Each structure stands twice: as C-alpha cells, then as structure tokens.
Amino acid sequence: MLAGWMRVATKNPFPRSRGLGSYMKSTAASAGLVAAMVASGVGAGVAVAETRGYTYVTNSAANTVSMIDTATNSVVATIPVGVSPEELAVSPGGTRAYVANGGDNTVSVIDTVARRVIATVPVGNSPFAVAVSRNGTRAYVTNQGANTVSVINTSTNSIVTTIPVGAFPSGVAVSPDGTRAYVTNLSSNSVSVINTLTNAVIGTPIPVGGAPVGVAFSPTRPRAYVTNLGAGTLSVIRTSDNTVSETIVLGGDAQRVAVSRNGTRAYVTDSFNRLVSVLNVAVDMLPNPLITTIPVGGLSPVGLAVSVGGTRLYVANGGTNNVSVINTLTNTLLGTINVGAGPLGVASSSLSTPDPAPQPRPRAVAEAEAHASQSQGGG
C-alpha cells in the first residue's frame, strides 16, 4: 500500500546523494540546532502571537493522534484511534476530526471537545486521506486498495455511496465553493474530479505528473495544486476548465502541499532533502516561483498544514517523531514538538465551535444516496 512506499524515506532516511558520513554530520547539526531551540524555550512553546486553535497529527506507528494547542505549541491530548492512521481532516467548526486508518479499513471520528473517538466507520480497502465538505455534512475518503472514494454522512457516520475513481487514489481536497472534490490517482498519474452534489466523477481524469499524491486548493484563485511524488514537480490546475496551466519543477520528492490563507504561497514538503519549499503562487508562470527552502530540522517531512491564523506552518517529520513549527512571515524554523511514533498527516482548525447548520441537499441527490446506501448494504 502507498503508506509503505511513501514512507520509504522514514525507513531509509539517507538522502539519495549523500553517504552515511554526511548524513551523520547533518543529523548532528540538526540535533544541535533543535537542542538549542528547545533550551531557549522555543520548541516547548513559541513565544509569538498566533490565533488560538489546534493542530492534529496522526502517529502512524503508534495508532494515535496528537492534539497540539497552537497558542502554546504543546501537545494537550493523545487520542487512540485505529490501526496505522494515515491522514486526517477536521470539520469546518472544528468539533470533529476524521482519521483514515489504513491498517484496519476504518475511519475514526474524534469528538475534539471530549478528545476521544465517538464512532468508527468501516470504509474501503486501505483508506488513506480524508476531506470534509464545506458545510460539514460529508467526508470523502480515498481507498487506495479499492480504487474508490467512500462518502460518509457525518450526521449518521454511515456510508452513503462509494465512487469509483482512478488507480491507487491518494490525496483528496474539496474546492472552496464546495461543489467539487479532487482526487489524486497515484498509479494513473491523474486527478479525478467529483461533483459533490451528484457524487459522480465528471469529465475525464486530468493528466498530471508521475505519482501524484497531495492536493490543495487556492482559497482566492481558481487553482488547485498537486504534488507529483515520482516527478518532483507541482502541477497547477486551472479549475475553471480542469486543465494543467503550469508545471513547477522542484527536484527531490514532492510529498504534500499546503496553501497560505491569502492564497499567495504554496508550501511543499521534500522528505529526501528534509525541507519545505516556499513558492510564490500569487500569479501563474513566474520565471522563478521558488522563494526559499526551509530545512525542517527533522527527518522525512511529509504532512503539513497552515495554522488558522496563517502565521505558522506545522510539518510532520516521520523519521524523528516530531513536528516542525515554521514562522510563515519570516520563513524560519521556530522549533520542534515531540509527538508519537511515525507522524504523517497534519490538519489545523480553529477552537471547537458548532459546525455550520447543514443545508438541505437536492431531493434527487438524497434519493440517489439512499438508493446507493441500500444497494451497498449500508457500508
């Protein structure tokens, strides 16, 4: 399954162009830097103002989720979930977190106020990523081993339908207007587009680079960004016509992507080179969109998320069991936070508040979902 392949850097963290000697030297230097930051109090709690919220991190080798208070940058809860939690998503109001458990084919539903799992939803084979609709009524789960997406009714925590997509679906994201879900198909080198009102794939898959994994939307422009792990590139999709408008060459391995709150920056993790690339995505076709690269001070960075206030970037380092905290205003590493074993997925949210009142779905859609649920035996 993808989890094993994508964590190859965790199991063998030596960069491809470096030998053991240079690896040990760089590791020692990184350890010294992190130790100095922790000694100064940065790693335990960044003493810079940030909107109060939470960041959640899946610990894939510990079967837990770490809950980080972004005001203090400290772990305030460790929540047991299913087997081999991969990635996760949080509801719009922050009251629920949905965790894809690749090892037991389930999704754990966390009550973030009570800080415990309140439901376990069976899904397809080898679930990997989750995205929640803008109104919080649906969760979309990629099933890598089944080439499908499970759609969960978040009111009942039950499957309403299962959507066939491309080969080895991995990342998933919902568009800002809530009408589309984009799914990266790693083995098909493509992106499937789902109409969230009809729960059907529309058009033909969008060709992108080799082994696409991560996907994120711009909050301000009609663009979606896809990391191509096998090609070391970032595909920029124009969502108005679902075509690739630009391909940005990054080098290394492009793991995951997150976009700043104002839509002007894209952040891409590179696990082999142990860094985050910061790109200017305010406009297309810049001669050199790369602004800078930030060493994360840890091994095998993969998942990442921008804080609610937008001033922090949280990066999961699977090889060193910690999370790097980056100041997005200065593009500097502030320190690291120790979490569980094998951190992988990251998601941020505001303080837990009531989720938006669900809007009624069109009658035809509701009837189609009910029929699909019955025909699938409710799961």
Buried (B, 14 or more C-beta within 10 A) or exposed (E): BBBEEBBEBBEEBBBEEBEEEEBEEBBEEBEEBBEEBBEEEBBBBBEBEBBBBBBBBBBBBBBBBBBBBBBBBBBEBBBEBBEBBBBBBBBBBBBBBBBBBBBBBBBBBBBBEEBEBEBBBBBBEBBBBBBBBBBBBBBBBBBBBBBBBBBBBBEEBBBBBBBEBBEBBBBBBBBBEBEBBBBBBBBBBBBBBBBBEBBEBEEEBBEBBEBBBBBBBBEBBBBBBBBBBBBBBBBBBBBEEBEBBBBBEBEBBBBBBBBBBEBBBBBBBBBBBBBBBBBEBBEEEEEEBBBEBBBBBBBBBBBBBBBBBBBBBBBBBBBBBBBBBBBBEEBEBBBBBBBBEBBBBBBBBBBBEEBBEBEEBEEEBEEBBEEBBEEEEEE
